[in-house]
Amino acid sequence: MQRSEVVREGARREVRAPYAISTSRMRRERYPHGRTWEAHTHLFDHELLWGVSGSVTATVDGVSWTVPPTVGLWVPAGAVHEVTTGPGGDFYTTYFRGEVFTPATERSGVWAGPGLVAVCAALREILLHMRRYGMTLAARNRAEQVAFDLLQPLEIAAVEVPMPTDARALVVARALIADPADPRGLAEFARLSGCGVRTLTRVFTADTGMSFVQWRIQVRVRAALTYLAGGLPVSVVGRRVGYSTPSAFVAVFRRVTGRTPGECFGVVEDSGYADYQGHEDPEGFTDLPGLAGRAAAG
């Protein structure tokens, strides 16, 4: 998305003084088949996407995120972002007026970029409370301060997933973002994109700075981080992002982030993918037989 194509919503304030926080809901009934909000910015207001039902993904300043049900995605004021819901998907969006945003956690730079935010039950109720405008200003100010106190960024390693700009690579990237466990290899994705394996390999590297294999691993680990942050067991997360054994998933996760899932989130690294069938390639992710050879040939 070129900068000239970005819809700038800076002239419209999402939160008007004297309020500091405002919450609205993007209901599935309005968009039963899903919707994409094209790239845009909010110059003065921060945004938190949370309370997700169904599939919701966002691209913020060129980096893709998957938003799980129990975690929010923080989008700072001025960040260019595009949001997509799948069929039946909906979510809440809470805006924070930038000039009065005073979170309890003020570590340098923590709110300056996009990231995941824990949405505990108490924060959820407060944010829902912000949909009401009939309360007194004093009562609303107290509730807003509680919300600021409860905002806590998740301390996880940053896993970059830069999106390609070439249309042929972009169609593949979007397919993998939508389903990180997609088992198709380079040859299959090349047919999907309408180009050859070598061409697809070249444009992926040129646009993202990574090989196709490396980029797919980043996508899977990024998706795994959001699921783990949502409290899912390691075995479930591993299956959702395409790994056939816990050991393969944990090994790749540690190679990318420098820590195991248990060290990041305190989750039990359970074993045994009962009744799950898959194939491990040398890179440590599930794929169709022969992908390693095809990737090398690309």
Solvent accessible surface area in square Angstrom, and as a share of the most:
residue,aa,sasa,rsa
1,M,117,0.52
2,Q,121,0.54
3,R,147,0.54
4,S,109,0.70
5,E,102,0.46
6,V,13,0.07
7,V,79,0.46
8,R,129,0.47
9,E,36,0.16
10,G,6,0.05
11,A,113,0.88
12,R,133,0.48
13,R,64,0.23
14,E,38,0.17
15,V,3,0.02
16,R,164,0.60
17,A,72,0.56
18,P,76,0.48
19,Y,58,0.22
20,A,9,0.07
21,I,0,0.00
22,S,16,0.10
23,T,9,0.05
24,S,46,0.29
25,R,61,0.22
26,M,40,0.18
27,R,92,0.34
28,R,90,0.33
29,E,109,0.49
30,R,156,0.57
31,Y,41,0.16
32,P,73,0.46
33,H,160,0.71
34,G,21,0.20
35,R,94,0.34
36,T,50,0.29
37,W,39,0.14
38,E,101,0.45
39,A,4,0.03
40,H,18,0.08
41,T,0,0.00
42,H,8,0.03
43,L,80,0.40
44,F,102,0.43
45,D,4,0.02
46,H,28,0.13
47,E,8,0.04
48,L,0,0.00
49,L,1,0.00
50,W,0,0.00
51,G,14,0.13
52,V,8,0.04
53,S,36,0.23
54,G,56,0.54
55,S,60,0.39
56,V,1,0.01
57,T,21,0.12
58,A,2,0.01
59,T,36,0.21
60,V,0,0.00
61,D,80,0.41
62,G,38,0.37
63,V,23,0.13
64,S,4,0.02
65,W,21,0.07
66,T,25,0.15
67,V,4,0.02
68,P,5,0.03
69,P,80,0.50
70,T,72,0.42
71,V,2,0.01
72,G,0,0.00
73,L,0,0.00
74,W,3,0.01
75,V,2,0.01
76,P,12,0.08
77,A,33,0.26
78,G,33,0.31
79,A,6,0.04
80,V,19,0.11
81,H,3,0.01
82,E,32,0.14
83,V,5,0.03
84,T,49,0.29
85,T,6,0.04
86,G,15,0.14
87,P,110,0.69
88,G,29,0.28
89,G,3,0.03
90,D,4,0.02
91,F,7,0.03
92,Y,24,0.09
93,T,1,0.00
94,T,0,0.00
95,Y,22,0.08
96,F,1,0.00
97,R,28,0.10
98,G,24,0.23
99,E,110,0.49
100,V,52,0.30
101,F,29,0.12
102,T,71,0.41
103,P,8,0.05
104,A,64,0.49
105,T,10,0.06
106,E,122,0.55
107,R,127,0.46
108,S,119,0.77
109,G,54,0.52
110,V,43,0.25
111,W,26,0.09
112,A,79,0.61
113,G,28,0.27
114,P,44,0.28
115,G,20,0.19
116,L,6,0.03
117,V,2,0.01
118,A,35,0.27
119,V,23,0.13
120,C,62,0.37
121,A,80,0.62
122,A,53,0.41
123,L,0,0.00
124,R,92,0.33
125,E,104,0.47
126,I,34,0.17
127,L,0,0.00
128,L,43,0.21
129,H,58,0.26
130,M,0,0.00
131,R,106,0.39
132,R,130,0.47
133,Y,108,0.41
134,G,76,0.73
135,M,30,0.13
136,T,93,0.54
137,L,86,0.43
138,A,57,0.44
139,A,29,0.22
140,R,0,0.00
141,N,71,0.36
142,R,157,0.57
143,A,11,0.09
144,E,8,0.03
145,Q,85,0.38
146,V,66,0.38
147,A,0,0.00
148,F,8,0.03
149,D,72,0.37
150,L,52,0.26
151,L,0,0.00
152,Q,79,0.35
153,P,20,0.12
154,L,45,0.22
155,E,110,0.49
156,I,36,0.18
157,A,29,0.22
158,A,90,0.70
159,V,3,0.02
160,E,89,0.40
161,V,1,0.00
162,P,34,0.21
163,M,32,0.14
164,P,3,0.02
165,T,102,0.59
166,D,36,0.18
167,A,80,0.62
168,R,92,0.33
169,A,0,0.00
170,L,37,0.18
171,V,64,0.37
172,V,0,0.00
173,A,0,0.00
174,R,134,0.49
175,A,24,0.18
176,L,0,0.00
177,I,21,0.11
178,A,79,0.61
179,D,67,0.35
180,P,11,0.07
181,A,27,0.21
182,D,13,0.07
183,P,60,0.38
184,R,80,0.29
185,G,0,0.00
186,L,3,0.02
187,A,21,0.16
188,E,38,0.17
189,F,0,0.00
190,A,3,0.02
191,R,173,0.63
192,L,79,0.40
193,S,16,0.10
194,G,69,0.66
195,C,25,0.15
196,G,41,0.40
197,V,39,0.22
198,R,167,0.61
199,T,29,0.17
200,L,0,0.00
201,T,31,0.18
202,R,146,0.53
203,V,16,0.09
204,F,0,0.00
205,T,65,0.38
206,A,84,0.65
207,D,50,0.26
208,T,15,0.09
209,G,64,0.61
210,M,36,0.16
211,S,40,0.26
212,F,2,0.01
213,V,21,0.12
214,Q,101,0.45
215,W,0,0.00
216,R,1,0.00
217,I,13,0.07
218,Q,31,0.14
219,V,4,0.03
220,R,0,0.00
221,V,1,0.00
222,R,11,0.04
223,A,2,0.02
224,A,0,0.00
225,L,1,0.00
226,T,0,0.00
227,Y,37,0.14
228,L,2,0.01
229,A,23,0.18
230,G,21,0.21
231,G,56,0.54
232,L,49,0.24
233,P,61,0.38
234,V,0,0.00
235,S,12,0.08
236,V,38,0.22
237,V,0,0.00
238,G,0,0.00
239,R,79,0.29
240,R,117,0.43
241,V,0,0.00
242,G,0,0.00
243,Y,0,0.00
244,S,12,0.07
245,T,52,0.31
246,P,21,0.13
247,S,83,0.54
248,A,16,0.12
249,F,1,0.00
250,V,27,0.15
251,A,54,0.42
252,V,2,0.01
253,F,0,0.00
254,R,132,0.48
255,R,148,0.54
256,V,45,0.26
257,T,19,0.11
258,G,54,0.52
259,R,86,0.31
260,T,17,0.10
261,P,0,0.00
262,G,20,0.19
263,E,101,0.45
264,C,20,0.12
265,F,47,0.19
266,G,67,0.64
267,V,32,0.18
268,V,120,0.69
269,E,72,0.32
270,D,45,0.23
271,S,97,0.62
272,G,49,0.47
273,Y,20,0.08
274,A,85,0.66
275,D,141,0.73
276,Y,69,0.26
277,Q,156,0.69
278,G,30,0.29
279,H,106,0.47
280,E,76,0.34
281,D,22,0.11
282,P,116,0.73
283,E,72,0.32
284,G,14,0.13
285,F,0,0.00
286,T,14,0.08
287,D,4,0.02
288,L,65,0.32
289,P,90,0.57
290,G,48,0.46
291,L,2,0.01
292,A,40,0.31
293,G,49,0.47
294,R,62,0.23
295,A,24,0.18
296,A,92,0.71
297,A,64,0.49
298,G,20,0.19
